[in-house]
């Protein structure tokens, strides 16, 4: 019995000793990794972006009335989120910082890409074989950054086209549709108009419900799904089926229906853009639930 108490006592002393050691042992100093800001420039202080390549034409953007536009190689509305991804370089940070004493060492004597925000240059060089990051020079220093910054800027210009068929000031002003010049509605000369919050249909025998019309408008027109956008030059020799979207300020947005299958292609002549819409969505867009009956 005494030997058991002795063993238990020794175990207790051992446990207390371990606890005391862990509590009062010298704490190792945590070494913080040094992080360098690539730029102190502010995101909202720029109105021009130029993406320059060694062997092809540059792509340029300009901020007009608070909204980014493509200005080179052609003029068009830009996808705002994709432009902001390019601008995200301004907030980049790096754990490596070198003086720009030997540009060739970093492949910056023959840069792969140059980004210019107004007059501020960011030059992209070669890749570090160990970290797979890219050397980027700004002002008098070189930094190592993820390749995503270059990839964002090097997206094809078509990717930067705005996927919304409407200008920023048009989306909230839609008050009706003139489908008169679409094949399926030519005979009845269909117009649908939103008047004082209620949908009116020009066809006397139509029996639409307001809920169905609201769902059609909110689900398909307010949140129009576009797969792809490309430039569009109308062929003046072809009389395309067409329709117009009416706006509350009296303006109308004209769309040509270039094809309906296997996907809906809508051309907007005034902006020179063509929108690729999935066929199921495209059919519903152009066929409101007016419930003609028999």
C-alpha positions as a Markdown table, in Angstrom:
| # | Residue | x | y | z |
|---|---|---|---|---|
| 1 | Unk | 0.0 | 0.0 | 0.0 |
| 2 | Unk | 2.8 | 2.4 | 0.9 |
| 3 | Unk | 4.6 | 1.7 | -2.4 |
| 4 | Unk | 1.4 | 2.6 | -4.3 |
| 5 | Unk | 1.1 | 5.9 | -2.5 |
| 6 | Unk | 4.8 | 6.5 | -3.2 |
| 7 | Unk | 4.3 | 5.9 | -7.0 |
| 8 | Unk | 1.3 | 8.1 | -7.1 |
| 9 | Unk | 3.2 | 10.9 | -5.3 |
| 10 | Unk | 6.1 | 10.7 | -7.7 |
| 11 | Unk | 3.6 | 10.8 | -10.7 |
| 12 | Unk | 2.0 | 13.9 | -9.2 |
| 13 | Unk | 5.3 | 15.6 | -8.7 |
| 14 | Unk | 6.2 | 14.8 | -12.3 |
| 15 | Unk | 3.0 | 16.2 | -13.7 |
| 16 | Unk | 3.3 | 19.4 | -11.6 |
| 17 | Unk | 6.9 | 19.8 | -12.9 |
| 18 | Unk | 5.8 | 19.5 | -16.5 |
| 19 | Unk | 3.0 | 22.0 | -16.0 |
| 20 | Unk | 5.4 | 24.4 | -14.3 |
| 21 | Unk | 7.9 | 24.0 | -17.1 |
| 22 | Unk | 5.4 | 24.7 | -19.8 |
| 23 | Unk | 4.0 | 27.7 | -18.0 |
| 24 | Unk | 7.3 | 29.4 | -17.1 |
| 25 | Unk | 9.6 | 28.4 | -19.9 |
| 26 | Unk | 11.1 | 31.2 | -22.0 |
| 27 | Unk | 8.8 | 32.1 | -24.9 |
| 28 | Unk | 10.3 | 32.0 | -28.3 |
| 29 | Unk | 10.1 | 35.3 | -30.1 |
| 30 | Unk | 7.8 | 35.1 | -33.1 |
| 31 | Unk | 9.6 | 36.4 | -36.2 |
| 32 | Unk | 7.2 | 38.4 | -38.4 |
| 33 | Unk | 7.8 | 38.2 | -42.1 |
| 34 | Unk | 8.5 | 41.6 | -43.7 |
| 35 | Unk | 5.9 | 42.6 | -46.2 |
| 36 | Unk | 6.4 | 45.4 | -48.7 |
| 37 | Unk | 3.6 | 47.5 | -50.4 |
| 38 | Unk | 4.3 | 47.6 | -54.1 |
| 39 | Unk | 2.5 | 51.0 | -54.4 |
| 40 | Unk | 1.0 | 53.6 | -52.2 |
| 41 | Unk | -1.2 | 54.8 | -55.1 |
| 42 | Unk | -4.9 | 55.0 | -54.5 |
| 43 | Unk | -7.4 | 53.0 | -56.5 |
| 44 | Unk | -9.8 | 55.8 | -57.2 |
| 45 | Unk | -7.2 | 58.3 | -58.3 |
| 46 | Unk | -6.8 | 57.1 | -61.9 |
| 47 | Unk | -8.9 | 57.7 | -65.0 |
| 48 | Unk | -6.7 | 55.9 | -67.6 |
| 49 | Unk | -5.2 | 52.4 | -67.9 |
| 50 | Unk | -3.0 | 51.1 | -70.7 |
| 51 | Unk | -2.0 | 47.5 | -71.1 |
| 52 | Unk | 1.1 | 47.3 | -73.4 |
| 53 | Unk | 2.6 | 44.2 | -75.0 |
| 54 | Unk | 5.9 | 43.8 | -76.8 |
| 55 | Unk | 4.4 | 42.3 | -80.0 |
| 56 | Unk | 0.8 | 43.4 | -80.3 |
| 57 | Unk | -1.4 | 46.5 | -80.1 |
| 58 | Unk | -2.1 | 47.9 | -76.6 |
| 59 | Unk | -5.5 | 47.8 | -74.8 |
| 60 | Unk | -6.6 | 51.0 | -73.2 |
| 61 | Unk | -9.4 | 51.9 | -70.8 |
| 62 | Unk | -10.7 | 55.3 | -69.7 |
| 63 | Unk | -13.0 | 56.2 | -66.8 |
| 64 | Unk | -15.9 | 58.4 | -68.1 |
| 65 | Unk | -18.5 | 59.7 | -65.7 |
| 66 | Unk | -17.4 | 57.1 | -63.1 |
| 67 | Unk | -17.6 | 54.1 | -65.5 |
| 68 | Unk | -14.8 | 52.3 | -67.3 |
| 69 | Unk | -14.8 | 52.1 | -71.1 |
| 70 | Unk | -12.5 | 50.3 | -73.6 |
| 71 | Unk | -11.0 | 53.0 | -75.8 |
| 72 | Unk | -8.4 | 50.9 | -77.7 |
| 73 | Unk | -8.4 | 48.9 | -80.0 |
| 74 | Unk | -12.0 | 50.0 | -80.3 |
| 75 | Unk | -14.6 | 51.9 | -78.1 |
| 76 | Unk | -17.0 | 49.9 | -76.0 |
| 77 | Unk | -18.4 | 49.6 | -72.5 |
| 78 | Unk | -16.1 | 47.6 | -70.3 |
| 79 | Unk | -16.8 | 44.9 | -67.7 |
| 80 | Unk | -16.3 | 46.9 | -64.5 |
| 81 | Unk | -15.2 | 43.9 | -62.3 |
| 82 | Unk | -12.5 | 42.8 | -64.8 |
| 83 | Unk | -11.1 | 46.3 | -64.9 |
| 84 | Unk | -11.0 | 46.4 | -61.1 |
| 85 | Unk | -9.0 | 43.1 | -61.2 |
| 86 | Unk | -6.4 | 44.9 | -63.3 |
| 87 | Unk | -6.4 | 47.8 | -60.8 |
| 88 | Unk | -5.9 | 45.3 | -57.9 |
| 89 | Unk | -2.2 | 45.5 | -58.6 |
| 90 | Unk | -2.2 | 48.8 | -56.7 |
| 91 | Unk | -3.0 | 46.9 | -53.5 |
| 92 | Unk | -0.4 | 44.2 | -54.0 |
| 93 | Unk | 2.1 | 43.3 | -51.4 |
| 94 | Unk | 5.3 | 41.3 | -51.6 |
| 95 | Unk | 7.8 | 39.6 | -49.2 |
| 96 | Unk | 10.7 | 40.4 | -51.6 |
| 97 | Unk | 12.0 | 43.8 | -52.6 |
| 98 | Unk | 15.1 | 44.5 | -54.8 |
| 99 | Unk | 16.8 | 47.6 | -56.1 |
| 100 | Unk | 16.5 | 48.1 | -59.9 |
| 101 | Unk | 20.3 | 48.1 | -60.4 |
| 102 | Unk | 20.3 | 45.2 | -62.9 |
| 103 | Unk | 17.1 | 45.0 | -65.0 |
| 104 | Unk | 18.4 | 42.1 | -67.1 |
| 105 | Unk | 18.6 | 40.0 | -64.0 |
| 106 | Unk | 14.8 | 40.1 | -63.6 |
| 107 | Unk | 14.0 | 40.1 | -67.3 |
| 108 | Unk | 12.9 | 43.7 | -67.1 |
| 109 | Unk | 15.2 | 44.9 | -69.9 |
| 110 | Unk | 12.8 | 43.2 | -72.3 |
| 111 | Unk | 9.5 | 43.2 | -70.4 |
| 112 | Unk | 6.7 | 40.8 | -71.1 |
| 113 | Unk | 4.1 | 43.3 | -70.2 |
| 114 | Unk | 3.7 | 46.9 | -69.0 |
| 115 | Unk | 0.8 | 48.4 | -67.1 |
| 116 | Unk | 0.3 | 52.1 | -67.0 |
| 117 | Unk | -2.1 | 53.8 | -64.6 |
| 118 | Unk | -2.2 | 57.4 | -65.9 |
| 119 | Unk | 1.6 | 58.0 | -65.8 |
| 120 | Unk | 2.6 | 55.4 | -63.3 |
| 121 | Unk | 4.4 | 52.4 | -64.9 |
| 122 | Unk | 4.4 | 48.8 | -63.7 |
| 123 | Unk | 6.7 | 46.5 | -65.7 |
| 124 | Unk | 6.5 | 42.7 | -65.7 |
| 125 | Unk | 9.7 | 40.6 | -66.2 |
| 126 | Unk | 10.6 | 36.9 | -65.9 |
| 127 | Unk | 9.4 | 34.3 | -63.4 |
| 128 | Unk | 11.2 | 33.1 | -60.3 |
| 129 | Unk | 11.8 | 29.3 | -60.8 |
| 130 | Unk | 11.5 | 28.6 | -57.1 |
| 131 | Unk | 8.3 | 30.4 | -56.2 |
| 132 | Unk | 6.8 | 30.6 | -59.7 |
| 133 | Unk | 6.1 | 34.3 | -59.0 |
| 134 | Unk | 6.8 | 37.1 | -61.4 |
| 135 | Unk | 9.2 | 40.0 | -61.1 |
| 136 | Unk | 7.4 | 43.4 | -61.3 |
| 137 | Unk | 9.2 | 46.7 | -61.3 |
| 138 | Unk | 7.6 | 50.0 | -60.0 |
| 139 | Unk | 9.6 | 53.2 | -59.6 |
| 140 | Unk | 13.0 | 52.2 | -58.2 |
| 141 | Unk | 12.3 | 48.7 | -56.9 |
| 142 | Unk | 11.5 | 45.1 | -58.1 |
| 143 | Unk | 9.0 | 42.9 | -56.3 |
| 144 | Unk | 7.9 | 39.3 | -56.5 |
| 145 | Unk | 4.2 | 38.9 | -57.2 |
| 146 | Unk | 1.7 | 36.1 | -58.1 |
| 147 | Unk | 1.3 | 35.7 | -61.9 |
| 148 | Unk | -2.5 | 36.4 | -61.5 |
| 149 | Unk | -1.8 | 40.1 | -61.8 |
| 150 | Unk | -0.3 | 39.7 | -65.3 |
| 151 | Unk | -3.0 | 37.2 | -66.2 |
| 152 | Unk | -5.8 | 39.6 | -65.3 |
| 153 | Unk | -4.3 | 42.3 | -67.6 |
| 154 | Unk | -3.6 | 39.9 | -70.5 |
| 155 | Unk | -7.2 | 38.7 | -70.9 |
| 156 | Unk | -8.3 | 39.0 | -74.5 |
| 157 | Unk | -10.0 | 42.4 | -75.2 |
| 158 | Unk | -13.3 | 40.6 | -75.9 |
| 159 | Unk | -13.3 | 39.3 | -72.3 |
| 160 | Unk | -13.3 | 43.0 | -71.1 |
| 161 | Unk | -16.6 | 43.8 | -73.0 |
| 162 | Unk | -19.5 | 44.5 | -70.7 |
| 163 | Unk | -21.8 | 41.5 | -70.5 |
| 164 | Unk | -24.8 | 43.7 | -69.8 |
| 165 | Unk | -26.7 | 44.7 | -73.0 |
| 166 | Unk | -27.8 | 48.0 | -71.4 |
| 167 | Unk | -25.8 | 51.1 | -70.5 |
| 168 | Unk | -25.6 | 52.0 | -66.8 |
| 169 | Unk | -28.4 | 54.6 | -67.1 |
| 170 | Unk | -30.8 | 52.4 | -69.1 |
| 171 | Unk | -31.3 | 49.3 | -67.0 |
| 172 | Unk | -33.6 | 51.0 | -64.4 |
| 173 | Unk | -35.5 | 52.9 | -67.0 |
| 174 | Unk | -37.1 | 50.0 | -69.0 |
| 175 | Unk | -40.8 | 50.6 | -69.3 |
| 176 | Unk | -41.9 | 48.4 | -72.2 |
| 177 | Unk | -41.1 | 46.4 | -75.3 |
| 178 | Unk | -42.1 | 46.8 | -79.0 |
| 179 | Unk | -42.0 | 43.3 | -80.5 |
| 180 | Unk | -43.8 | 44.3 | -83.7 |
| 181 | Unk | -40.9 | 43.4 | -86.0 |
| 182 | Unk | -40.3 | 39.9 | -84.7 |
| 183 | Unk | -41.8 | 37.1 | -86.8 |
| 184 | Unk | -44.0 | 35.5 | -84.1 |
| 185 | Unk | -45.6 | 38.9 | -83.2 |
| 186 | Unk | -45.9 | 40.6 | -86.6 |
| 187 | Unk | -49.5 | 39.7 | -87.1 |
| 188 | Unk | -50.7 | 40.9 | -83.7 |
| 189 | Unk | -48.1 | 43.8 | -83.5 |
| 190 | Unk | -47.3 | 43.0 | -79.9 |
| 191 | Unk | -46.3 | 45.8 | -77.5 |
| 192 | Unk | -46.1 | 45.4 | -73.7 |
| 193 | Unk | -45.8 | 48.4 | -71.5 |
| 194 | Unk | -45.4 | 49.0 | -67.7 |
| 195 | Unk | -47.7 | 51.8 | -66.8 |
| 196 | Unk | -48.1 | 52.8 | -63.1 |
| 197 | Unk | -46.7 | 49.5 | -62.0 |
| 198 | Unk | -49.1 | 47.4 | -64.2 |
| 199 | Unk | -48.4 | 45.6 | -67.4 |
| 200 | Unk | -50.6 | 46.6 | -70.4 |
| 201 | Unk | -50.6 | 44.3 | -73.5 |
| 202 | Unk | -51.6 | 45.7 | -76.9 |
| 203 | Unk | -53.4 | 42.4 | -78.0 |
| 204 | Unk | -57.1 | 42.6 | -76.9 |
| 205 | Unk | -57.6 | 38.8 | -76.5 |
| 206 | Unk | -54.4 | 38.4 | -74.4 |
| 207 | Unk | -55.0 | 37.5 | -70.8 |
| 208 | Unk | -51.7 | 38.0 | -68.9 |
| 209 | Unk | -51.4 | 37.8 | -65.2 |
| 210 | Unk | -49.4 | 40.6 | -63.5 |
| 211 | Unk | -47.4 | 38.0 | -61.5 |
| 212 | Unk | -46.4 | 36.1 | -64.6 |
| 213 | Unk | -45.4 | 39.4 | -66.4 |
| 214 | Unk | -43.5 | 40.6 | -63.4 |
| 215 | Unk | -41.6 | 37.3 | -63.0 |
| 216 | Unk | -40.8 | 37.4 | -66.8 |
| 217 | Unk | -39.4 | 40.9 | -66.5 |
| 218 | Unk | -37.5 | 40.6 | -63.3 |
| 219 | Unk | -36.0 | 37.1 | -64.0 |
| 220 | Unk | -35.1 | 37.6 | -67.6 |
| 221 | Unk | -34.7 | 41.3 | -68.4 |
| 222 | Unk | -33.5 | 42.8 | -65.2 |
| 223 | Unk | -31.1 | 40.0 | -64.8 |
| 224 | Unk | -30.3 | 39.1 | -68.4 |
| 225 | Unk | -27.9 | 36.2 | -68.8 |
| 226 | Unk | -25.4 | 36.7 | -71.6 |
| 227 | Unk | -22.7 | 34.1 | -72.3 |
| 228 | Unk | -20.4 | 36.1 | -74.5 |
| 229 | Unk | -20.1 | 39.5 | -76.2 |
| 230 | Unk | -18.3 | 40.4 | -79.4 |
| 231 | Unk | -18.1 | 43.3 | -81.8 |
| 232 | Unk | -20.9 | 43.6 | -84.3 |
| 233 | Unk | -21.1 | 45.4 | -87.7 |
| 234 | Unk | -24.6 | 45.3 | -89.2 |
| 235 | Unk | -25.0 | 44.0 | -92.7 |
| 236 | Unk | -27.1 | 46.7 | -94.3 |
| 237 | Unk | -28.2 | 44.3 | -97.0 |
| 238 | Unk | -30.1 | 42.1 | -94.5 |
| 239 | Unk | -33.3 | 43.2 | -93.0 |
| 240 | Unk | -33.0 | 41.5 | -89.6 |
| 241 | Unk | -36.0 | 40.8 | -87.4 |
| 242 | Unk | -35.8 | 43.3 | -84.5 |
| 243 | Unk | -37.4 | 44.7 | -81.4 |
| 244 | Unk | -37.1 | 47.8 | -79.3 |
| 245 | Unk | -36.8 | 48.3 | -75.5 |
| 246 | Unk | -38.6 | 51.4 | -74.4 |
| 247 | Unk | -37.2 | 53.7 | -71.7 |
| 248 | Unk | -38.9 | 56.0 | -69.3 |
| 249 | Unk | -37.2 | 59.1 | -70.8 |
| 250 | Unk | -38.6 | 58.4 | -74.3 |
| 251 | Unk | -35.6 | 56.7 | -75.7 |
| 252 | Unk | -35.6 | 53.3 | -77.4 |
| 253 | Unk | -32.9 | 50.7 | -77.5 |
| 254 | Unk | -32.9 | 48.8 | -80.8 |
| 255 | Unk | -31.8 | 45.2 | -81.1 |
| 256 | Unk | -31.4 | 43.0 | -84.2 |
| 257 | Unk | -32.2 | 39.3 | -83.9 |
| 258 | Unk | -29.4 | 37.8 | -85.9 |
| 259 | Unk | -30.2 | 34.2 | -85.1 |
| 260 | Unk | -32.4 | 32.3 | -82.7 |
| 261 | Unk | -30.8 | 28.8 | -82.8 |
| 262 | Unk | -28.7 | 27.1 | -81.5 |
| 263 | Unk | -28.3 | 30.2 | -79.5 |
| 264 | Unk | -29.9 | 33.7 | -79.6 |
| 265 | Unk | -27.7 | 36.3 | -81.1 |
| 266 | Unk | -28.7 | 39.9 | -80.4 |
| 267 | Unk | -27.0 | 42.8 | -82.1 |
| 268 | Unk | -27.0 | 46.3 | -80.8 |
| 269 | Unk | -26.1 | 48.5 | -83.8 |
| 270 | Unk | -25.7 | 51.8 | -81.9 |
| 271 | Unk | -22.9 | 50.3 | -79.8 |
| 272 | Unk | -21.6 | 47.7 | -82.4 |
| 273 | Unk | -21.9 | 44.8 | -80.0 |
| 274 | Unk | -23.4 | 41.3 | -80.3 |
| 275 | Unk | -24.7 | 39.3 | -77.4 |
| 276 | Unk | -24.7 | 35.5 | -77.2 |
| 277 | Unk | -27.7 | 34.3 | -75.1 |
| 278 | Unk | -28.5 | 30.7 | -74.2 |
| 279 | Unk | -31.4 | 29.3 | -76.3 |
| 280 | Unk | -33.8 | 28.6 | -73.5 |
| 281 | Unk | -33.3 | 32.1 | -72.0 |
| 282 | Unk | -33.4 | 33.7 | -75.4 |
| 283 | Unk | -36.8 | 32.2 | -76.3 |
| 284 | Unk | -38.3 | 33.4 | -73.0 |
| 285 | Unk | -36.9 | 36.9 | -73.5 |
| 286 | Unk | -38.7 | 37.4 | -76.7 |
| 287 | Unk | -42.0 | 35.6 | -75.8 |
| 288 | Unk | -43.6 | 37.3 | -72.8 |
| 289 | Unk | -46.3 | 35.2 | -71.0 |
| 290 | Unk | -49.3 | 37.2 | -72.4 |
| 291 | Unk | -51.6 | 34.1 | -72.5 |
| 292 | Unk | -53.3 | 34.4 | -75.8 |
| 293 | Unk | -55.3 | 31.3 | -75.3 |
| 294 | Unk | -57.2 | 29.8 | -78.3 |
